[in-house]
Amino acid sequence: MFNILTPNELKEALDEDKELHLLDVREDSELAEAQITCSQFHHIPLGELAERHQELPADKNIAVVCRSGGRSSKACEYLIGKKYKVANVEGGMLAWAKDIDPTLKVK
């Protein structure tokens, strides 16, 4: 099982500049519409994760986000099996846009 981060908890961690990496597993077209600004940002679509997970820092905490939480949950399950320290962003970008940044247009 993996941890869950609410959008507010993620924002707090990013604001405090904790060593948290953000992994967005949405498709390129979704990323082009809206994304969370973060200095430690990684974009790997879920379908490419098996081939590209080595790009992620194995020794850091990683918050995983998608549109609504489903794909990021699958990504977390996969990454836990590879011994990464991950947390799923609850509600994904839809919740982030609703609770944190209503200027984002997430479809």
C-alpha angles and dihedrals in degrees: 000000000000135000124261125224121197116219088252092053090049092050091049091051092048092046091051088051092233114174092265123144121207120216117193111197098183124115121271093256091054092048090052090058097053141341142173114256110235134152092223098049126154127182117200116152111229092247090059098043097097091056098039108034090107087073088072123087107256093200099050135077112258126200111204121208137180133158100291108352104270101098092039089053089055090047090051092051090051094046093047087058088055090051097253121148104238143165128193117232103234112236093003123224092338090063092041090054092046099044105027115016114020090175089075116096107214116177 
